[in-house]
Amino acid sequence: MNDSYEILGVNHNATDEQIKKAYKKLAKNYHPDNFATASEDKKKQAEEKMKEINAAYDSIKEERSRPKPPPTEDFPFPPDFIDIILGRNRQKQTVNNPTRGTDLRYDLTIELEEAAFGKEISIKVPRQETCSHCQGNGGTDFETCPDCHGTGQQQTITRTLFGQFHTVKTCKSCHGKGKIIKTPCNHCHGNGKVNATREISLNIPKGIDNGNRIRVRGGGNAGDNGGKSGDLYVYINIKHHKIFQRKGSDIHCEVSISFVQAALGATIEVPTLDGKVKLDIPAGTQSDSVQKIAGKGIPYLRSDGRGDEYVTIKVVTPQNLSRHQKKLLQQFENETDNTSNFFSHIKNFFNNMRLAID
């Protein structure tokens, strides 16, 4: 398995800010929008890389959130050395203590429309569940573990300059249970858990964005000895859309209009997430100009209201003109030299141009 730090391109001594910066840079490089026109293989590779980057970042965050014991190189004594010197007693592990199950991650790819308006879907999640045949006991007919004598723990003695110290560890033979199964369960083979695929109902909230996650409590692996199940974290990936590009709560798209429409103005239909709407194009509109349609963007995730839609106008230059059309264009150029009659010239010219095109 690749080292999480190597995947993000940082060393183990990197600060949290450096790790966060490296993650954001990689996530931006492998964002689905960057591979919109790539082959399916390239898209799949980018998607797998994105999953790997997210998993590495989560692994490092989890690792750094756990308390760390003193390094053995600088502190060559048992982990409980300080407690012993100060006369403190650590709470000993209880045999068969309920243990919470591990969390799971699920990567879900959805459409932009589903991210915008939300959706109730079902996903199938592979996980470990408590064996229903033995209720998680692993079998029947138990005997006391001969290695730990039922304590679930094994003690080791360390000799130091300050004397002997006892270190307590989980028994490897019975895995801390304190007992050995003489007749293992035929279904779970003594594990107390079975692999299963569970169908889970998931509510995708409106306005969710790429990289957001949804927590499903109890959707992870089953716990031990009656412990609670872990949680399921569903990470959202949004597919590239053939028309719209999302930027926060706003969406952007391009619409092409004719040379005549740009010059004379027109009312056209443009796509939105809610369907087509009419948009007025003012006379003299230039290519790459942008018009805003208020309230037609992505709904806000945690509040009412929506973002906006921004439409970039692309003026299409006519091709394969007829001789008559070329003559009209030349006439237009000549007549516009007289600036005092410019607007009457442009109106007459494009009216004639329309007739020529029709």
C-alpha positions, 0 to 999 in steps of 0.5 A, a space after each residue: 500500500 502506498 504511503 499516504 504522505 507520498 501520495 500527497 507529495 509531502 514528507 512526514 514532518 510536513 505541517 498541517 497547513 502544508 499537507 492541506 495545501 498539497 491536497 488542495 493542489 492535487 484535488 484541483 489537478 484531478 477534478 472531473 472538469 479537467 477531464 471533460 474532453 478526455 477519453 473514458 480511460 483517462 476519466 477513470 484514471 482521474 477518478 481513481 486518483 481522486 479517490 486515492 488522494 481523498 483516502 490519503 488525506 483522511 488517513 493523515 488527518 485521522 493519524 494526526 488526531 490520535 495522541 502519540 506516545 513518546 518515541 522509543 528512540 528518545 524515551 527507551 522505557 515502557 509507555 506507562 513509565 511516567 504513570 509508574 514513577 508518579 504513582 498513577 494507575 492506568 485503567 486495565 483493559 476489561 476482558 470482552 469490553 464492547 468495542 466500536 466498529 470501524 468506519 467505512 468510506 463510500 465514493 458516490 458519483 452523481 449528476 449535477 442536477 442531483 447535486 443541485 436539487 437533492 435526491 433520495 437514493 439507495 446504495 449497496 455497501 459491503 461491510 461486516 455485520 454481526 453473525 446472526 447465527 451465533 449473535 457475534 459469539 463466534 461459536 459455542 463450547 468455550 474454554 479458558 485461554 491457556 496463554 492469558 488464563 482468561 484475563 485477555 491480557 499478557 504481561 511482559 517484564 522490561 528491565 531498566 536502570 530504574 528496576 523492572 516494569 510490567 507492560 500489559 498487552 492484548 493476548 494474541 491467542 484469544 485476541 483479548 476475549 479470555 476464551 478459546 472457541 472449541 466449536 466455531 460457528 459454521 457461518 462466521 468460522 469463529 469470527 463473530 462477523 460475516 461479510 455482507 452487502 447492505 442496501 442503505 437509503 441515502 438522502 442527498 441534500 440540495 446544493 451539495 458540492 464536489 468533495 462534500 461527505 454525508 455521514 450515515 450513523 451506524 452504517 460502518 462495520 459491526 463492533 465487537 462484544 456488543 459494541 456499536 457499529 462504526 459510521 459510513 462516510 459517503 464522499 460526493 463526486 459530481 459528473 462533468 455536465 455537457 452544458 453547465 460548469 459549476 462555480 460555487 453556487 453559480 453555474 455558467 454556460 455558453 450560447 451561440 447566436 447569429 451575426 444578425 441577432 447580435 447586431 439587431 437584438 433578439 429574444 432567444 431560449 437558453 437552457 437552465 437547470 429548470 428548463 429553457 427560459 427566454 433571454 433578451 439579447 440587446 442590439 449590438 451585443 459583442 461576442 464573449 459578453 456575459 448576461 446574468 439570469 438571477 436565481 437560476 443557479 445552485 440552491 444554497 446548501 444550508 439556507 434558502 435561495 439560489 445562486 445565479 446563472 451566467 450566460 456567455 454569448 458567442 457570436 457566430 461569424 457566417 461562412 460560405 457567403 453568397 456573392 450577393 451577401 458579400 456585396 451587402 457586407 461590403 456595402 455596409 462597410 462603405 456606408 458606415 464611414 458616414 457616422 452621422 447615418 450609422 444607426 439607420 445604415 446598420 438597420 437597413 443593412 441587416 434587414 437586407 442581410 436577413 432577406 438575403 439569408 432567408 
